[in-house]
Amino acid sequence: MAKYLLLKHYRGAPAAVNDVPMDKWTPEELTAHVKYMDDFAARLEGTGEFVDAQALSPEGTFVRYDGEGRPPVTDGPFAETKDLIAGWMVIDVDSYERALELAAELSAAPGAGGEPIHEWLELRPFLTAHPTITE
């Protein structure tokens, strides 16, 4: 089994086929989308392939250490993750091909007009071993 992260993006990925922003959806469209996601996760729980899924709030802050006794530094001159990542799902599957299959299915969640979004999802494998550094 291998774990993969499926990242859903607000921005930064290629445009979806049904590219109406979520804040323009009707309450019914939003409910249908969330139900699809919940049903998808429940099905994967049944097969043992589901690990976790979370939607993210648009609020958030970058923080970094700036020295002993100094306040942390927040935000910065870069694209903020809160503007880019909408949420994620972690799956644990037998193969890369299965991860691709599930990511493709998840990208078809309904959006505006009840039509599939066909959004691009970023599929990333978990690092299973630390890289060897040679000089």
GICORNOR-V189826 format. One line per field, one symbol per residue. psi: psi as a letter, one per 30 degrees, with the letter a starting at -180 (. if undefined). A space follows every 10 residues. Layout:
psi->???
//
This chain:
psi->kkkkkjkkke lfllkleihk kefflleeee eeeeeeeeee eeefeefgfk elkkkkkfkl kkklkglkgk lkklaahlkk effekfalkk ljlfleeeee eeeeeefgkk bkggkkehlk kkjkkkkfkk kkkl.
//
